[in-house]
Amino acid sequence: MSIVVHFSPKSLTAEQYDKTIRILEERGDFPPDGQDYHACFGSDGNLQVSEVWDSQEQFEAFGERLMPILAEVGIQFSGPPETFEVHNIIRKR
């Protein structure tokens, strides 16, 4: 079952976000297996991320690799991400 995951980090800047993506790409770990969709949005200093995953297990497996990178870049969270079961996905053709 697919899930939507929404992250609301504290004061996420474009520089922190871009550095995180760059590190993941350099390690060959982005986009990760099971991640169907990734979107970063908001204003610099208040960016948020939402993703669609094929399964909770794939999301958790990637999270184990991601969390040390986020700590290295200085990204902090006030709590765990919100997760929701997907009812329906409609894609543009």
Rosetta blueprint (number, residue, H / E / L):
1 M L
2 S L
3 I E
4 V E
5 V E
6 H E
7 F E
8 S L
9 P E
10 K E
11 S L
12 L L
13 T L
14 A H
15 E H
16 Q H
17 Y H
18 D H
19 K H
20 T H
21 I H
22 R H
23 I H
24 L H
25 E H
26 E H
27 R L
28 G L
29 D L
30 F L
31 P L
32 P L
33 D L
34 G L
35 Q E
36 D E
37 Y E
38 H E
39 A E
40 C E
41 F E
42 G L
43 S L
44 D L
45 G L
46 N L
47 L L
48 Q E
49 V E
50 S E
51 E E
52 V E
53 W E
54 D L
55 S L
56 Q H
57 E H
58 Q H
59 F H
60 E H
61 A H
62 F H
63 G H
64 E H
65 R H
66 L H
67 M H
68 P H
69 I H
70 L H
71 A H
72 E H
73 V H
74 G L
75 I L
76 Q E
77 F E
78 S L
79 G L
80 P L
81 P L
82 E E
83 T E
84 F E
85 E E
86 V L
87 H L
88 N L
89 I L
90 I L
91 R L
92 K L
93 R L
